[in-house]
Amino acid sequence: MRNDSIFQVYDGDTFNGALNLGVFDSGSPEWHGLRSQGIGGSEIGTIMGYNPWESAFALWAKRTGQIPDPPLEGWSIRFGRAFELPVLELWAEEHPEYEVFLTGTWRHPEHEFMLANPDALARHRETGEWIVVEVKTSRGTWRETPPHYAAQVLHYMDVLRLERAVIVAVAGWNYEERWVDYDTFEADAQLSAAYRFWQHLQDVQKPEWDGSKATYEAVRYLHPEIEDDEVDVGGMGFLLVDAHAKFAEAEQRLNQCKSEVLDEMGNAKYGYVMKDGKKWVVAQRQARGQGKPWLVVKGDK
């Protein structure tokens, strides 16, 4: 943790019943040791199926030591750490009505496997209301709050028994504030999913399968050898053949649509349609160096 921070550290023994496990630098051996003792907010979005880069199966395989968990040292992680305090300071300047505190890791008063490590807590100077403050950085702009980030702060609110949180982000060089209110229904759903996943970890039992690329890559890593043997894959084999045929048909249809749209766009960079009276960009032509342009399909996000 930076020593030149303008913020105090809230390090009381308890907070609304949650137990303070300590204040440690992100990535330190103590920090990693605490993460292994439960489920944190950064994992709940993956468990719920909201994380576009990781799946519950891949997380399970890492947490059980079956595949390596790469160190958190990529440039996106390093940028996020470097800008966390400056962005938090900007938010504090925008909201002088709040007193901001850095904090550590907390354990749920009832469900001991639920851990919270928010970037900050803030207390309203007049009302005394406490909120969670979470800082994010993103290359792209946000049209909506990323659901895995909303799940993360809801997890923190559940552990700390708070009613509101704010996600403060620099997304595509835009300053964003996304306020999230506590939702009992969503919190219960997350608690149930977290409990099931925690049991899968304790029992070293595979979680449910999903269709993510992260799960496929994790299973590839689990079985690196090829032996001269054969296995009856049962009904799943028929589903595999059927899915492959449908994929090939869909891929052919997609290529046809891309070809027609590329021809319609000519040399234009963007292709759009009108939807509900608004212009919606559905395609973009991109190129690398002097190479031929390819088409990027823009999803409805």
C-alpha positions, 0 to 999 in steps of 0.5 A: 500500500502506498505510504503517500496516500492522503487517506486514513486506513480503517482498521477496526477489529469489526465492521457491522459484525464482519471480522477484520483479517488484516491490511496487506499489500495486493499480491503479497504472500499474506494477501494470497494466503487470505484469498485461499481461505474463502471467496472474494469479490473479484471471484463472484462474477466468475462464479455467477458466469458474468466474467467474459475472460474466465469461467467457474470451471477454470477458476475451480481448476486454478483454486484446486491447483490443477492448472497454474494461476498466472501471476497478476502482473500483466500490463492491465493489472499494473495500470490498474494498481498504479491508477487506483489511488489517483482515481480514488483521490479524484472521486474524493475531490468530486464528493467532499461530503464523504470521508474516504478510508482505505481498508483491508480484508473482511470476513462475513460474520456468518458465512466465513468463506465470504471475504471482502477486500474493497478498494475503499470505504467512505462515510457521509460526513452528515448522515454517517452512511457508509458505502463501498468504493471500488476503482476500475480502469478499462480500455473501452468505454462503458454503455452499462455497468459490467455485470461482474463489477456490479456482482463484486460490489454487491458481494462486498456490501453483503459481507459488510452489511452496507446498502450502497456502493459506487464503482469509480472508473476511468473507462476509455478515458471517460470518468464514470461513476456507477452507483449500485444499491443492495439487492436482496434477491441478487445477494441471495443468488450470489450467496447460493452460488458462492456456497456451491462453488466453495463446496466444489472446492472443498470436495474437489468436485467439478462445477457445472459445465458451461460453453465458455472458451475459458473452460475449454482451454482449462480442460485442454491443460488438464489433459496434455498427453495423447495415449493410443487408447479409445473411450466411449463418450456416450450420448455427449458424443452425439451432441458433439457431432450435432453441435459441430454440424450446426456450427458449420452451418452457422459459420457458413451463414455468418461468412455470407452475411459478412461478405454481403455487408463488406460489399455494401460498406465499400470503403466505409469504416462503419456500417450501421442500421436504424434501431428504435429511431437510433443509429446502431453501428453493427460492423466496423472494417479494420486493418493491420498495417497494409493488410486487407481489411476484415470485418468486426461485428459489433454486438448489441451491448 
